[in-house]
Amino acid sequence: METDLPEYTIAQLALRNGQDKPQIWVAVDGVIYDVSESRLWRNGQHYEHWAGQDLTSELKDAPHSKSVFIRFKKVGKIR
């Protein structure tokens, strides 16, 4: 449940971009997902999208829905 997840600021999320720290995280609808194990997020980039960001507004242009994130671990929520 999202209420049990730790809270992170946008600045803390930004550090989990695959460059500054080894974790590769993205946020969607206020929930932060760990996409570190995904081959599609190698080096913190997925096509023209960068990790360490809230990608909610960018999903409207994606060829998939936010349901793709169910395969990734929820690690936090945006404070």
C-alpha positions as CSV (number, residue, x, y, z in Angstrom):
1,M,0.0,0.0,0.0
2,E,1.3,3.5,-0.9
3,T,0.6,4.9,2.5
4,D,3.3,2.6,4.0
5,L,6.0,3.8,1.6
6,P,8.8,6.2,2.6
7,E,8.5,9.7,1.3
8,Y,11.2,11.3,-0.9
9,T,11.5,14.9,-2.3
10,I,11.8,15.6,-6.0
11,A,15.5,16.4,-5.3
12,Q,16.1,13.0,-3.7
13,L,14.3,11.3,-6.6
14,A,16.6,13.3,-9.0
15,L,19.7,11.7,-7.5
16,R,18.4,8.2,-8.4
17,N,19.0,8.8,-12.1
18,G,21.5,6.0,-12.8
19,Q,24.4,8.5,-12.8
20,D,24.7,10.2,-9.4
21,K,23.6,7.1,-7.5
22,P,23.4,3.5,-8.7
23,Q,19.6,3.3,-8.3
24,I,17.4,4.1,-11.3
25,W,14.0,5.4,-10.0
26,V,11.1,7.0,-11.8
27,A,7.8,8.4,-10.3
28,V,4.3,8.1,-11.8
29,D,1.2,9.5,-10.1
30,G,3.2,10.2,-6.9
31,V,4.6,6.7,-6.5
32,I,8.3,6.0,-7.0
33,Y,9.3,2.8,-8.8
34,D,12.7,1.1,-9.0
35,V,13.5,0.4,-12.6
36,S,17.2,-0.5,-12.0
37,E,16.8,-4.0,-13.2
38,S,15.1,-3.1,-16.5
39,R,17.3,-3.4,-19.6
40,L,15.2,-0.6,-21.1
41,W,16.4,1.8,-18.4
42,R,20.1,1.2,-18.9
43,N,22.2,4.2,-17.7
44,G,19.0,5.9,-16.6
45,Q,17.6,6.6,-20.0
46,H,14.6,5.1,-21.7
47,Y,14.2,6.4,-25.2
48,E,13.9,10.2,-24.7
49,H,13.0,9.9,-21.0
50,W,15.4,10.2,-18.1
51,A,15.2,8.5,-14.7
52,G,15.1,10.5,-11.5
53,Q,12.0,12.3,-12.6
54,D,8.2,12.3,-12.3
55,L,7.1,10.9,-15.7
56,T,3.3,11.3,-15.1
57,S,2.9,14.0,-17.7
58,E,5.1,12.2,-20.2
59,L,3.0,9.0,-20.2
60,K,0.3,10.5,-22.5
61,D,2.9,10.3,-25.3
62,A,4.1,6.8,-24.4
63,P,3.0,3.8,-26.5
64,H,2.0,2.1,-23.2
65,S,0.0,2.9,-20.1
66,K,1.1,3.3,-16.6
67,S,0.2,-0.4,-16.0
68,V,3.7,-1.3,-17.2
69,F,5.0,-0.2,-13.8
70,I,3.2,-3.0,-11.9
71,R,6.2,-5.2,-12.7
72,F,8.6,-2.9,-10.8
73,K,9.0,-2.5,-7.0
74,K,7.4,0.5,-5.4
75,V,10.1,2.1,-3.3
76,G,8.5,5.4,-2.1
77,K,6.2,8.2,-2.8
78,I,6.8,11.9,-3.6
79,R,6.7,14.2,-0.6
